[in-house]
């Protein structure tokens, strides 16, 4: 089983190396001066940010790679033994660790500062990617034999011994980051470590459907999102630049290309395409309404969405691209309080062919003084094909309770669907960050519990434990993160 995993990983790293060296040699658009002109005016706004843009690399996922599977790794040797000279004693001459007259082999060793892996001959493993003894995580030992923790490393060889020139990041436990957006040690620059564990460099790239987003422990949606990694790997952030088609775009603070309506520091509003982020329009004042077209190639569907000046969706039309017909239409009519919070959302869902009402609904919300929603009731009315009322249901009810300090400590949301219902409960710590400490979801059938699950958070709100429980509330399984 582990050999198969090793072969797969070796292919991945070799392909990644091929992709990194396959960057186009076409002339770069260097030192471009971004010039944007406000619509219907003669005023010009200049952004003189200098950026170097590379053409997108061409990657061939069908490349065949010969992989050696007989390379010995830490996991092969079962080297999970660990020695620390401060605890176990012995002597260390920089090459061999001797304890009770014996040279220690196939074991991890700490000289009080650095951690090494002592191979079958007792010498430290150097310049090697290798599997941890768990057979799952990948770790790295540098040119001095030191295991790398909380740092980037220039990896010159794959596990199977193939030549590389990649940069990878290894966390607190020495485990290699994979498919993760992260900061450098100074917290200034942002980097993306791709699905092969390799830092993206010198090109535009598209994120996969889900990534690990900074310190968020659950998968974060990033489908169809683009970013540009410089030659050092640092992503461009908070600036206008030109994409791989030489079209003007803006990259946000996390590196991804911005989309939708945006107000820039120059006071001008920019309308950015909902698919690739290119600048469509510029306005001196925010328009009362604006429209964006969203393509869904996987679903062969196009959505045309209209927003108001609060950036709330007021209409969405969905089209079937093959048949070129309208398949659905939603409209929203909002009532706002003095702070701009939505207190009533009247929703209408029309059947596309014949424009027959299928559902109309209303959502009523209340907010606290900090703009946080503390209660919500959603009521829906379903109709028969002849337009007569079919049923009237409460689809959602949400209530929040707060500490005396004003922070939330409990929030309960109930969803109703026929004879079934579900209750989601969120518990918070009494602190400034309002960190979520527990999330519990329980399902019911005709009012009787069917069990559910809960997440219990650790320090900083990170998920650390998942419990499954039965209808009586007894925990049936526990998973740790």
C-alpha positions, -999 to 999 in steps of 0.1 A, spaced: 0 0 0 27 25 9 47 17 -22 17 26 -43 14 59 -24 52 65 -29 49 60 -66 19 83 -69 37 110 -49 68 107 -70 48 112 -102 31 142 -87 64 159 -78 80 151 -111 49 165 -129 51 196 -107 87 201 -117 78 198 -154 51 223 -149 74 247 -131 100 246 -159 74 248 -186 67 285 -181 63 303 -214 93 322 -228 71 348 -246 80 384 -237 67 395 -203 46 426 -199 72 443 -176 68 477 -159 33 483 -173 16 515 -162 -20 509 -153 -43 536 -166 -80 536 -159 -105 563 -170 -138 570 -153 -168 563 -175 -185 595 -190 -157 618 -177 -124 631 -190 -107 624 -156 -79 598 -156 -66 579 -126 -31 563 -128 -18 534 -108 20 531 -114 24 497 -97 52 478 -116 46 441 -120 61 414 -142 35 392 -158 43 358 -173 22 339 -198 3 310 -182 23 278 -182 12 249 -204 9 217 -184 5 183 -198 -12 160 -172 -6 130 -195 32 131 -193 46 97 -186 72 95 -158 94 66 -149 92 62 -112 116 42 -90 98 25 -61 127 9 -44 140 40 -27 143 35 11 124 60 32 119 65 69 85 48 66 102 17 50 125 12 79 97 18 105 120 43 121 97 57 147 122 54 175 132 87 190 162 98 211 171 131 227 206 135 239 194 157 268 171 129 280 189 97 269 225 108 272 252 93 249 276 111 226 271 128 192 301 136 169 280 152 142 279 120 122 270 92 146 251 90 178 264 65 202 245 53 232 257 26 257 285 17 232 262 12 203 257 34 172 220 42 169 204 35 135 170 38 119 158 64 144 151 101 149 176 119 171 177 154 186 211 169 196 193 194 218 187 219 189 181 200 157 163 168 148 179 142 125 170 109 110 198 83 115 199 59 86 208 22 85 245 31 87 239 56 115 246 87 94 220 115 91 197 116 61 204 147 41 187 166 12 159 141 12 121 142 11 108 111 28 77 97 44 72 101 81 69 67 99 31 71 97 34 65 60 12 94 52 29 127 58 60 139 40 90 154 58 123 169 47 159 169 59 182 197 46 218 197 35 229 195 71 206 167 80 183 190 100 146 182 98 128 214 86 100 228 108 79 260 102 99 270 72 103 268 34 129 246 19 144 243 -16 138 207 -25 163 193 -50 151 156 -51 118 138 -51 113 108 -28 121 86 -58 154 105 -64 143 126 -94 159 160 -98 138 190 -87 141 227 -80 110 232 -59 101 252 -28 79 235 -2 68 244 32 69 222 63 48 229 94 53 228 132 54 190 130 76 189 100 47 179 77 47 192 42 19 217 33 -3 205 4 -30 227 -13 -27 255 12 -27 293 11 -2 306 38 18 336 49 56 337 52 71 337 87 69 375 89 32 375 80 38 398 51 38 378 18 13 352 8 21 319 -9 1 291 -24 15 255 -19 -2 235 -46 -18 200 -47 17 185 -52 32 203 -22 51 228 -44 50 266 -41 36 282 -72 61 306 -88 64 329 -118 29 324 -134 -8 328 -133 -26 298 -119 -61 286 -111 -69 273 -76 -85 239 -74 -121 236 -63 -112 235 -25 -81 246 -7 -69 249 29 -73 286 35 -46 300 59 -56 286 94 -91 275 84 -92 238 91 -121 229 68 -119 230 29 -125 265 16 -143 271 -17 -120 286 -44 -134 272 -76 -125 293 -108 -104 317 -87 -71 329 -102 -39 344 -87 -5 354 -99 27 341 -82 59 361 -87 92 345 -93 98 344 -56 64 327 -51 49 357 -33 14 364 -47 5 398 -60 -19 415 -37 -39 447 -34 -31 461 -68 -42 465 -104 -23 444 -129 -27 426 -162 -38 390 -165 -25 363 -188 -47 378 -216 -32 413 -210 -65 425 -196 -68 448 -165 -77 431 -133 -74 437 -96 -59 413 -71 -73 412 -35 -55 410 -2 -54 372 -4 -40 372 -39 -71 361 -58 -85 382 -87 -114 404 -75 -149 401 -90 -181 421 -88 -184 458 -76 -154 473 -59 -146 508 -46 -109 516 -50 -88 540 -29 -91 565 -57 -128 568 -49 -138 553 -82 -161 522 -84 -151 494 -106 -174 467 -120 -153 435 -124 -164 405 -145 -179 377 -124 -159 350 -142 -124 363 -148 -124 396 -130 -115 419 -159 -125 456 -155 -159 461 -173 -169 496 -162 -158 525 -139 -181 549 -121 -176 581 -102 -207 572 -81 -220 538 -73 -249 529 -96 -284 521 -82 -283 487 -99 -257 467 -118 -257 434 -136 -232 405 -137 -232 374 -160 -220 342 -144 -210 312 -166 -212 276 -152 -194 255 -178 -197 223 -157 -234 227 -154 -238 242 -189 -258 271 -173 -256 309 -174 -269 331 -146 -277 368 -150 -277 385 -117 -288 421 -108 -277 438 -76 -288 470 -59 -265 497 -44 -263 477 -11 -248 448 -32 -278 426 -24 -291 403 -51 -325 416 -64 -329 393 -94 -314 362 -109 -323 346 -142 -309 311 -151 -306 299 -187 -300 265 -201 -271 270 -226 -280 241 -248 -317 248 -252 -312 286 -248 -342 288 -226 -350 304 -192 -350 277 -165 -356 298 -134 -361 333 -120 -358 346 -85 -366 382 -73 -359 398 -39 -375 429 -25 -358 442 6 -367 464 35 -338 479 54 -334 494 89 -316 526 97 -282 508 98 -287 492 63 -295 457 77 -321 437 58 -351 433 81 -375 419 55 -365 399 24 -395 391 1 -385 363 -22 -404 351 -53 -394 321 -73 -410 318 -107 -413 287 -129 -395 294 -161 -418 280 -187 -452 297 -184 -439 321 -157 -460 302 -131 -455 310 -94 -439 280 -76 -428 296 -43 -431 329 -26 -414 336 7 -405 362 33 -376 364 57 -378 387 87 -347 394 107 -335 415 137 -300 426 145 -281 437 175 -263 471 178 -232 456 162 -251 445 131 -252 408 139 -283 389 131 -299 377 163 -332 363 150 -348 352 118 -380 337 107 -385 325 71 -420 316 58 -426 300 24 -458 294 4 -458 266 -22 -483 266 -51 -499 239 -72 -496 240 -110 -530 257 -112 -518 285 -90 -537 275 -59 -519 275 -25 -504 241 -17 -489 247 17 -476 274 40 -445 264 60 -419 279 83 -386 269 67 -363 284 92 -363 300 126 -331 314 142 -326 328 177 -294 341 194 -286 347 231 -258 370 243 -236 374 273 -240 404 296 -210 419 278 -230 419 245 -211 390 228 -230 360 215 -229 328 236 -256 307 219 -273 306 186 -301 281 176 -314 276 141 -343 253 133 -351 242 98 -385 226 89 -391 203 60 -424 183 61 -424 159 90 -386 164 94 -367 191 110 -331 199 120 -316 220 147 -282 236 145 -267 250 177 -236 272 180 -219 279 212 -194 308 216 -167 318 240 -171 350 260 -142 369 244 -136 397 219 -133 374 190 -165 356 197 -148 323 188 -171 294 180 -164 267 207 -190 241 196 -213 234 167 -240 208 171 -264 195 145 -294 172 153 -320 159 129 -356 149 139 -384 130 123 -419 138 136 -403 154 166 -381 124 175 -343 127 174 -324 107 148 -290 117 162 -264 139 146 -229 153 150 -209 180 167 -176 198 163 -157 209 194 -132 237 188 -98 241 204 -76 271 209 -83 300 184 -116 284 173 -98 256 153 -117 223 150 -100 196 170 -127 170 177 -158 156 158 -183 135 177 -211 114 161 -240 107 184 -272 86 183 -308 94 190 -303 92 227 -273 115 227 -247 88 232 -214 94 213 -209 66 188 -176 77 172 -149 103 178 -125 118 153 -96 142 162 -79 168 139 
